[in-house]
Amino acid sequence: MAAIADVLSFLEQYAPPRHAEQWDNVGLLVGDRAGPARRVMTCLTITTASAAEAIQRQVSLIVTHHPLPFHPLKRLTSDTTTGRLLWDLIRAGVAVYSAHTAFDSAVEGINQRLAEGLGLVEIGPLVPVDDAPGVGRQGRPAGPLTLGELVDRVKDFLAVDRVQLVGDPGQPVGKVAIACGAAGELLDAAQRAGCDAMLLGETSFHTLLEAEASGIGMVLPGHFASERFAMERLAEVLADQFTDLEVWASQDERDPIRYR
């Protein structure tokens, strides 16, 4: 049976931690590398629901996109949500690994999968970085495309019913910028690259106003939708790589945002 170290070695090659943003907290965050890896669960975020699922199903390792902990801790107690979740997982012997921004930018990472899933071609980094896959992605549609048609592609690929949109649905789109999660700071890079539209998970109101003033259409399916699909794909990748392990994407985590 594979050890946790074997799974981590694969993940560290799949999304090298050295490619993570400097402010990030990636790698093995909780647990013992030498422990056995009988069951592995991927998730976007460790929440009360996903942590309970991992404990109930006796998971050896959680591969979460968003790090827990993210910020340094001075104490580990059950007085805070972060402390309670970590305390419960540690008591149950559950290890935690996060690749976060390294997975965002990886060769087969979230932004690359988004670009390919939307049918873009000539895909490359939005922000080139030496000796790294680069930050975000940009690409062109294979044929004529409007902003409204891009919205339809996003909804189909991410299996969502609605998105937020800034811009005229009839606006022609010749180049698209991709940045999963909350990456509004990449709007300037999208402008410099000559992008007509940008896909983000979410961003600030003022970033949307700047995009509108700059003539860049914005498509926002939500932070959860822009990244969760990739954790489902990662579970499939791990299951194929480690056939002796039980691997699945959390069945209990949900987008906290509801529409009525």
N, C-alpha and C positions, 0 to 999 in steps of 0.2 A: 504493500500500500504506500502511496505517495506521502511524503511529509509536507507540512506547511511550507518548508523551505523550497521544495520542488515547485510548488505552485507560485511562490513568490519569485523564484528564478525566472519562470516563464513570463510572469507579468512585468518583471523588470526589463526583459528584452522586448516585450510587446509594446510597452509604453515606458521608455527609460526615464527614471526619476530625474536625471540630470537635465531633462528638457522641461521640467516643471518651472513655473514662475518662481522667482526668488522669495516672494512673500508667502508661498504655499507651504503646506505641511503634508508631505507625501511619504509613502513607504509603509513599513509595518509600524502601526501606531500602538497596538495592544497585542500582547501574546508572545508565544515561544516559537521561534522558527523550527525548532526540532520536534515540535508536536506533530501527531498524525493528522492527516487531512482526510477525514472520512466523508464529510459533507461540507459543501461550499455554497454559499448564497451570495448573489450579487444584489445590490440595491443602489438607488440613487442617493438616498440619505438614510442614516440610522435614526429612526424615529421610535416612539413608544411601540407602535404597531410592528415595525420591521424587526426591532430588537426582541420583542416577545415571540415573534415567529421563529427567529433564529434559535432562541433558547428552547422553545417548545419542541422544535425539530432537531435539537442537539447538533447544531452546526459547529463545525470545527473552525471555520474561517468565514468572515464576512468580507467581501470585496465591495466596498462602498465608493461611490464617486466622490461625494463630499466628505472631507476628513472629519473624524471625531476621535480625539479633540482637534479643533482647528487652532484655537489660541492657547498659549501656555497656561497651565493650571498651577495655582499655588497650593491647592488642596483638592483632594478627591473625596467628596462626601455626597450623600444623597440629598443634600439641601438644594441642589440645582438640577435642572433637567439633564444637562451634560454629565454631571457627576453621577446622577442616578442611573442613567443609561450605561455609562462605563462601569459603574460598580456592579450592576446586574450582569453585564457581559463577562466581566472578569471572574465573578463568582461562578459563572456557568462554564468557564474555560473557553470562551469564544474569542478568537483572535480577530483583529481588524486591520485591513490593508486598504490604502487609498492611493490612486494614481492621479486623480483630479486633473489639474491643468496639463500634466504630461499626457494623459489620455485624450484630452481635448485636441491636442496638436499632433498626436502620433500618426504614423503613416497609415494605419488602419483605425484611427481614432474617430472621435465623434464628428468633428468638422468635416473630415474627409468623407465619412459615411453620409453625412447630410448632403454634401455637394454631389456625390454620386447618386444618392437617392432622388435628388431633384432633376437628374438627367443632365447635369452640367458637363461640359467638356473643357479641355485646356485648363484643368484644375491645378492651381498652385497656391502657395501660401499668401495670405493677405499681408503678413509682415514677415519677410524673410529673416532668418536667423542663421548665422554660420554654423555648419555642422549639426543642424537640427532640422526637423520637418517644417519649422516656422509656425507662426501664430495665425489662427484663423485660416480661411480658405477663400479663394475667389475663382470664378469660372464663368464660362459663357454657355448660354443655351445652344443646342445643336441647330435650332431654327428660330424663326420669329417667335417672340414671346411677349406677352403683356404682363403688367403687374398683377392683374386679376387672374391670369392663367398661372402665374407663379404661386399665387395664393392657393389655387386649386391643387397644384402639385404638392405644396406643403401639407395641406389638409389630408390628401390621399396618403402620402408617405408616412406621416406621423399619426394617422388614424385619429384626427381630431375634428370636431364639428365646426369649430369657429376659431378665428385668430383675430388679433388686433392688426389694423392696417393704417398706415399713413401714406397718402398719395392717391393719385388718380388710377383706378383699376385699368383704364385704357392706355396708360403710359407704356411705351415700348421699353423693354429691358434687354440691354445688350451685354451687361456684365453684372454678376451677382456676388456680393460679399457674404460670407458665412461666419458666424461667431456664436456658438451655442452659449446657453446660460445668460448671465448678465455681463455683457461685454460692450456696453455703449461707448467706452473709451476708444474703441476701434473705428468709430465713425470717421475720424480724420483720415485714417489709413484707407478706408473705403473711398473717400473723396479723392485722395491722391491717386488711387488706382483707377479712377474713372468709372466706378461702379454706379449703375443706375438704380440698384435696389440692394437691400441688405436684410438678411434673415438673422434675427436675434431671438433669444428666449424672452428677454425682457430688458427694459432700460428705463431711464428717468424721463419724466415729462419734458424737461428742457432739452434733452438729447433728441427727442422726437420733434420738437419745434425746430431745432437746428437742422435736422434731416429734411424736414418739410421746406425750410427756407433754401436749402441747397439743392432741392429737386431730387433727392434720393428717396425712393419708396422704401418703406419699412414694413416688414412682416414679422409679427411677434406671436408665436403660438403658445408662449408661456415657458417659464424656466423648466418646469417638470417635463413637458412634452418634448422640448428641444434636446433633452439628454437621457431621459428614462429608456427610450428605445434602444440606445446603445448599450445599456447595462443588460438588457435582454439578449442582445447579440453577443455580448461578452460571455454570458453564461453558456451560450451555445459553443463558443470558441473553446472555453475551458472544458466543457463536457467532451468535446471531440479530442482535445489534447490529453485529458486524463480520464480514460474510459473506465477506470476502476472506482472513480468518485461519483457521488450523487451531487449534481450541480443544478441549481435553478435560480431564476430571478425571483426576488421577493414577490409573493402573491398578495401580501397584505398592505404594502405601502400604496398610498394614494396621493394625488395632487391635492393639496389643502385648499386650493381655490375652486369654488363651485360657481356655476352660472345658473341664473333663474330666469 
